[in-house]
Structure formats: C-alpha cells, structure tokens
Amino acid sequence: MSNVIKFANDKGYENVEFLGEYDGAKVYSAIYRNNMETYMVGLPACILDDGDMLEWVQDDRSFEILNSFYLEDDC
C-alpha cells in the first residue's frame, strides 16, 4: 500500500483509506489533512489499483465508484 500512499502524496494528498473493490480493482479514497483536520477539497478523488498500475480518478466516474461504497440500496 505504500506505493498507493506515495501516488496520493504526489497529487498533494496526505494519505489514503482502503474502501474495497470495484470492477476488479482495489479502491482507495484520497485524504487531505491539515492540522489533523480532514478536508474535502474539490471533486472526490479515488485511486484504483488493478495490480499492474494505479489510476487517479477525479471526475464524474469518481462519484459512481464512491457511491458504490457509501450509498445503500433502499429498494
């Protein structure tokens, strides 16, 4: 996981949180902290790790990916 943290650091984020798997890739949420406070800055960002490469996702697709972990099916 240290390579994922380094990848997030290179994008200006301090750390990551493992969320689970999505479409065959491990998903990490990028975390920005300042003075031990967690901030949400701009569009949500996540990192996909398919085992071969890391992908930074910070567009409409990030909402779809993150919603799969946070939204519950009310049906």
C-alpha positions, 0 to 999 in steps of 0.5 A: 500500500505504500506505493498507493500512499506515495501516488496520493502524496504526489497529487498533494494528498496526505494519505489514503483509506482502503474502501474495497473493490470495484470492477476488479480493482482495489479502491482507495479514497484520497485524504487531505489533512491539515492540522489533523483536520480532514478536508474535502477539497474539490471533486472526490478523488479515488485511486484504483489499483488493478495490480499492474498500475494505479489510476487517479480518478477525479471526475464524474466516474469518481462519484459512481465508484464512491457511491458504490461504497457509501450509498445503500440500496433502499429498494 
